[in-house]
Amino acid sequence: MNLALNEVLIVLIVFLTYWALVTILRKKLERRNVSVIGPILLIRTKKGLKLLDTLAKPKRFWRIFGDLGIILVLFGMAYMLFLILIMDYTILTTHPKPSPATNPRNILLIPGLNEFIPLVWGLIGLIVTLVAHEFSHAILARVENVRVKSLGVVLALIPIGGFAEPDEKELMEREKISRMRIYTAGITANFFTAFVAFTVFFYLLGFLTPHVVVLKSFENFDEGDAIISVNGHHVETSQDILKAVDNLKTVTVKVRKQDGRVLDLKIKPVMGVYVVGTLNNTPAKDVGIKRDSVILSVNGIKTPNVEKFREIMLKTKPNETVTLEVLEDGKIKTYVVRLCEMNGHGFLGVLIGGDYFSGAVVGYSKYIIKSLTHIPPNIQGLLYLTAMPFYFRGFDGITNYFTPEGIFANLGNAIFYLLNTFYWIAWLNFYVGLFNCLPATPLDGGRLLNDLLRYFMKENTAEVITKSLAFFVFISIILSVLIPNLNGLIG
């Protein structure tokens, strides 16, 4: 607690010092064409404007790009509005408690501050996102013959945004379709960049060989070890271990430590289901099954993994008596248990913590890759992508779980650097693009909607609708943070 408080104080002192310097140097900064808004700096430059004219020359291509972008943004707008409505319904009906998702620091996409976005990879991804977004706005402005006065960076101690500054008067004089292309260009560029980066990311995953990994160790292994092979057989799943063991009394396990050392261990193979604990008022609790024990068999049928254990238990009936063989404190004990009922099946009441192998609870990095490469092409998959960092935060800390193969076999951690880079470029571009689709001015989606509505109704009516939607969206976002945290204080 004290450590966390010290970190907060350090960040606060650094930020206040920065703010004080900005205040003192304000006049000098403004003479250098830097706008100062509180602690926020808008640093402008005219460098790159000639490059914009060169990039804008294939005008037909960019107009097609802009037209496709309008359609894409409308789909994104509908999706984000759907999420807002679902979020409001959930908050108002379930009264959620505080969670990492509702922590104010995690609402902002600031690398290092947001606990789900790492500093280095996040900054790389954010810079690429801002460049793609703002340059595209600027290019489409030149395509539609709108003067771009400057390009710039938004700074608040660290870069938090970028901008292209078109001549607003010229912009408003253009036809609605021209303005709409300009508004959506940044979002379209973000989606395109995300698509390319995700494609590279998923391709690079094919160069990783997964392993069985030690998640918790009691003996023989260390947490974070990668089990490469058993008796010379490469292992990736529980079934692979089972085939390699083949009822042998002793096996040789090749293990790679986190420091890179590879060791051969001679161990007695023991496979089962690790018990984290037991539920109150259940048969397991009543007969005294302990936490950190291992279920080896049910009615004489071996349970070498969670899958087999669940398969057996689903075949049992309420009030059925079963015999369990359990490893506790290094000794094998037998329990005779009368099951209770759960969903029409027999129920034991143990909390399962994973597969157990000879002194360790193990996991399978194969399923990390599977979860990433088998995202369904439907709304469920889209929801997964939207909240992806909650499930996967990159390869930092888990590089030992995989072995690089092919052209990356002898390049150390190079593939993991590339994977992290493309992952965060992809997700940040995707999320920033989606967020900007929200029908709320001054976001691009809100400006697009305002012009679109003007095709069908009076300007004043369109203005009222877009401002009302903006109010609804931003209030919803504020309440999504405020209500859970208030519930936590009251609770």
Secondary structure, 3 states (H helix, E strand, C coil): CHHHHHHHHHHHHHHHHHHHHHHHCHHHHHHCCEEEECCEEEEEECCCHHHHHHHCCCHHHHHHHHHHHHHHHHHHHHHHHHHHHHHHHHHHHHCCCCCHHHCHHHHCCCECCECCCCHHHHHHHHHHHHHHHHHHHHHHHHHCCCCEEEEEEEECCCEEEEEEEECHHHHHHCCHHHHHHHHHHHHHHHHHHHHHHHHHHHHHHCCEEECEEEEEECCCCCCCCEEEEECCEECCCHHHHHHHHCCCCCEEEEEECCCCCEEEEEECCCEEEEEEEECCCCHHHHHCCCCCEEEEEECCEECCCHHHHHHHHCCCCCCCEEEEEEEECCEEEEEEEECEEECCEEECCEEEEEEEECCEEEEECHHHHHHHHCCCCCHHHHHHHHCHHHCCCCCCCCHHHEEECHHHCCCCCHHHHHHHHHHHHHHHHHHHHHHHCCCCCCCHHHHHHHHHHCCCCCHHHHHHHHHHHHHHHHHHHHHHHHHHHHHHHHC
